[in-house]
């Protein structure tokens, strides 16, 4: 059956896939907040949330309920539409990234060959970049629409940080793309599945730069100057309350999951389980094992993010800018030059 | 009507409405936000032409980077709609006249171009907007203009650093 020359089965397949990926991301993000509090508690030698449910497992639901039940305040002098648009945009931008991430190879379900990726576009990684740069607008619009000078200043801090670190991130990526020769995330992962080594072996410096910039793009401590709640007056979401604040906070966790997924796919083989022959089991089971492998890699990266957050203190703003412009960008350029030289020597 | 045509007309209407909103918004911040939507609509057109690379670069560079700088400047200047001085009638008249002449000129040019006669837009086909053919064209046929423009960018970068150091 076709609607306007489109295959109905294809549309349903993609809709189901989008629903699964979006809700799974939301669910993981929900429990990432819980994980964050538990990791912080362990690092600071205290028990952490333990009252709601067994081991405090219902804590995220209690947090969500608290946020929803709180009074919704829109300041009088705020620009109302943009005030509402801001958190929505932040959330949409962080969720949109999941469209190009290959979550697994492919499965055969009801006689259909279903690739476990929403869209395999041949410019995949650039799409991620475009969406990330859209995320800045959520922060800027929210900060400006609040009509509060501290929010505005914080939004400007956030935007300049995001732009500065995007440059180094792009340069680190170019070196990787020079070795892979493709922008499609699926192709990059498949090359690592087929090849001997993961890309991190060829691009250790590039990965380090990418990891640092990803941390800065997610506004995680030590780069959380847009927020800096105990030094610089909370940040761009100062005037927000209830679930709109929740959206901003939640978007940060989803960003973290997505950047972990992208780092795992680009540098750590994506759904590739090392020392395991995928052909030795049925294709569907191999695909499920792949999805599980990717999820474990994501969780490990998220743990690394949290570990760093609760270990390293925050930068000063000029140090942050200095690190971005004077260290990471020259280093990324050097990495690019080195990669180019090696490729040229191998020819 | 095929789905491509429906998308084309929807995107075109979206682009035109957003462009008009850029002009008639009283608040400069709103104008910038509408302009971002115009870029999105144009990127949609690029995708219809199978130029995915151009589409995404358009979003990264224009909607992502340049418009953030616009927002930056306007937010820091704190332009409010009430303290914007009203322009004189004669200046408005001259503006409409010159803008209208430019539009007439452009439309006339497009109508007179012989290469475009009887041609239809390539929808969903053609490869020039994809990254491989584009890179090949830039580094083989157009290598000289490409290098010259990169020198231009380099000089702009050096200039920015010099001004920043003062």
Interface residues (C-beta under 8 A of the other chain):
Chain A: X4 X5 X6 X79 X82 X121 X122 X123 X126 X127 X129 X130 X133 X134 X136 X137 X140 X141 X144 X152 X155 X156 X159 X160 X163 X183
Chain B: X2 X3 X6 X27 X29 X33 X36 X52 X53 X56 X57 X59 X60 X63 X64 X65 X68 X71 X72 X75 X76 X130 X131
